[in-house]
Every structure is written in C-alpha cells, then in structure tokens.
Amino acid sequence: MPKTHINVFIDRKKFELADPVQTGRSLKELAGIPLNDVLFLDQPGDDLVVANDSQITLENGAHLHSQPAADYGDEQRYREVVELPQPDGWTYVVYRDFRLPGAYRPDRVDLLVKLPPTFPDAAPDMFWLSPHVALAASGASPRGTTTETVLGQPWQRFSWHLAPGAWRAGISELRDFLRCVIGRLERRD
C-alpha cells in the first residue's frame, strides 16, 4: 500500500510531507527558517509553539507560521517600570509608555503583567494594555481580547498563555515572559 503524502503550509508556502510526524527543527529546515525563530501551528484559540526538539503530528492542510524571536531587553520599548505589590501576594508590573509594533493604534500604551505569589517558580499568565488597542489596518480588536477592570481602570486583557514547557522554574525570568508578549504582539492579530 503506497504511503500518502500530506500538504502543509509554512509561512503561506505549500510543502509536501511524506510523514505527518515532524519536529520543529525538521519543519524549519524544510522551509528555510532560522532555528532561532519561533514556529507556531495555527489553531483555534492560541497557536501552538512548536519547539525545535518537539514532535508534532500534522494533518493535511495544516498551517504554520514563524517569526523571529522577540528582542529581550529592548530598553527603548518603554519609559519606566512600576512594581505594585498586592495584598494577596501578587505583584503587578506596569511598563509605562510601552511601544507597540506598527500594526496597532495607538502605538504607545501601558502594559500590565501580573506576577503570581510564587513567581519566578510560577509563570505569569496573560497581559493587559491600557488604553485599548485596535489593529491599524482594520480597526478590529486583536484576537482573544476583552475588557477587565484592574487597578481601578479598564484594561484590555489579552487571553494568551505560554506554551507548555516554555517557562522553566529557576531559569526563566520576567524578561523571558516579556519577550513572549512582544512576540505575541508582533504576530499582529
């Protein structure tokens, strides 16, 4: 019985695979993507990060996209950082006058990250922007956003989560999470 090939799309280019089981590395090599870039499998809700060493079983017609790893420590991206400890043990970190990628309006906002009481062993989850942003091209709200009152004012919550294994207790830092937030924003959706 002949093996069936499947077609997948990586960065909008079609590729034929003899085997649906692939690694992030094999897919990046096939599509000519640098190994340091981040590869995502498009799916409803939050896209799945496909690490270089992880295996994934792809379906015919699957779509993936890549992006360069976001820049850690881009100190010019924001004016100041304010830490606001909360009575329940959480710490809210606000990046004032945070510069967004050009696909958003307005282009500068405050970015809020909530650190759990056991941070850095526990990862932050989601992020918030104020004022609300919209996609410059369409005027639509980015995917997975809602309004939530935090610190007595409305914030646009991005319901977005790290991929399993992306946060490593004892190794990952807040700047690692910020890099992932910037990567999410650079996807422009």
N, C-alpha and C positions, 0 to 999 in steps of 0.2 A: 504494500500500500504506500503510495507516494506521500511524502511529508507536505503539509500545507503551509505555505508562507503567509505571513500577515503583513499588512501595511500599517506603518505608524507615521506620525508627523512630528518632527522635531524642529522647532523654530519655523514652522509653516512649510518645511520641506518634507517631501514624502520619501520614506525609506522602506525597503522590503526586508523583512527578517525571516530567516529560516527557523528560528527558535524564539518563541514568545518569552522565554525566561532570559532576562538580561541583567547586567549590573549597571549602575550609574556610569562606571568607567567605560564599559563597552559601548554604551549609547553615546557618551561624549566623544569617544574615539571615532565612532561611525559618522557622527555629524560634524566632526572637526571643532568641537567645543573645548576650550582650555579646561584642564582638570580642576583648576581653582574656581571656576564658575559654579554657580548653583543650578542644578537641574530640577525641574518640577514636573510632576504628572498632573495635567489638568483634570479636575474632578469637581463635582458639585460641592459647594462649601469651600473649605480651604484646600488649596492644592497640596499635593504630597511632595515633600522634598525627597529626591532620590539620591542618596549618598553614593559616593564612588564605590564603596565596598558592599553596598546592599544589593540584594537580588530582588527583582520585581518581575511579575508575570503580566505581560501586556496583552490587551485584547486588540483585535483587528480594528483599525481606525483610531487608536489611542493618540492623543495629542500631548506633547511635552513642550516645555519652553525652558530656555536658560537665561541667566542674567549674570553679569559679573558680580562677584562678591562685593557687598557694600563696604564702603570705606569706614574702618574703625577710627575713632578718634578724630573725626573731622571737626576740629575745634571751631572752625569758622561757620559751622552749621547753626550754632545757637549763641545767644548773647550771654546767658548765665544759667546756672543750675541751682535750684532751690530744693532742699530736702525738708519735708514736712512730716515729722513723726506723728502717728495717730495713736489715740488712747488704746486701741485694740492690738497694738504691736506692729501694725503695718506701717510702712514709710512710703509716702507719696513723693516722687521725684518729678519736678516740673522743669523742663528745658524751655526757658523763655526765648521768645522771638526765634523759634526754630524754622530754618529754611527748608521748604518742601521742594521736591522736583518740579520742574516747569509745567507739568501736566495738571497742576491744581491751582485753584483760586480760592482764597487768597494764597499768596506764595509764602507767607510767614504766619506762624501760629504758635501757641504754647502747646507743648507735647507733655502729657502726663503718663508716667509709668508707676504702677503700684507694686511695691516690693513686699512680699509676704513676710510674716514674722520670722520664719526660718531661713530667709534669704542670707547667704547665697546657696545654701543647700537646696532650697526650693526655688524654682524658676518663676520669674514674673510671667504674667499671662495677660494678653490683650494690651491695648494702649488707647489713649484718648487725646483728641485735639480740640482746641478752642481758639478761635471760633470755628464753626463747622466749615468744612471744605467741600468743594464740588470739582468734578473733572472739568477742566477748562474747555475741552472740545465739545462736550455735550451738555454741560450744566448739571449732569446727574450726580447723585451721591455715590461715592465709592461702594463697592460690594461689601456686604457684611457690616454695615454701619447702622447705629441707632443713636438716639439722644438719651443721655443719662445725667442726672444732677450729681456733681461731685464738688466738694469744697464750696457749696452754696451757689454754684453756677452751672449752666448747661454745657456739657461736653459731648463731642461726637465720639462714641465708643466704636472702635474697630474690633469686632469679634473675630479675632485672629489668634492662633495658637502655634507654638513651636511644634515642629515635627518630633515624634518620639525619638529620644536619644540625642536631640540637638543640644539639650542642656546637660552638662556634666558637673555634678556636685563636686565642689572642691577645686574645680578647674575653671568653669565658666564664670564670667563677671558681667556686671551691668553693661559694660561697653559691648559685650558679645550680643546681649539682647538688643541693644540699640542698633547694632549692625543689621540684625534680622528685621527690625522695624523699618529701617531705611530701605532694605531690600524689598519688603512688602510694599512700601510706598512707591518705589521705583518701578514696580510692575504696572502701575498706572491703571488700576481697575477699581 
